[in-house]
Amino acid sequence: MIEDKLKEIGIELPKPPAPAGSYIPVIISKNIAYVSGQIPIKDGDVSFTGKVPVDQTIENAQNAARLSTINALSQLKSQLGSLDKISRILRVSGFVNSDPNFSDHPKVINASSDLLYEIFGEIGKHTRIAVGVNSLPLNSTVEIDMIVEIKTE
């Protein structure tokens, strides 16, 4: 079970963060769930803000990517009831608030991809984009969104 795996690696899913805008966190169409962009919010506050590598190190940005991914999983669990209903992580989009000269976006978003593989194994392997952007909501360092396939019952 995915919940057991999360406990094994020391992750407790938080209460899903409230949307920071006029959107819904997850929409399900047929057997596909689309998770809106999640930022590194913990206990109601953005934990990592600013640009990489000026305001945040690559390591901190990787932690931001992990936290954003955990928040995305929290949103999914809230909608699905259980992460065991996920049959495949299809796509991860990762956005890095970065200095114009920064080009190691994949290193940052690898933290999200690696976490999903650690949790889900083979079904956690996915397609991905990792891009640098000029800014993100609430000056977040990273934003992650996902598309997942849900088991049909």
Secondary structure, DSSP 4 states (H G I P E B T S, - for coil): -HHHHHHHTT--PPPPPPPSSSS-SEEEETTEEEEEEE--EETTEESSBS-BTTTS-HHHHHHHHHHHHHHHHHHHHHHHS-GGGEEEEEEEEEEEEB-TT---HHHHHHHHHHHHHHHHGGGG--EEEEEEES--GGGBSEEEEEEEEE---
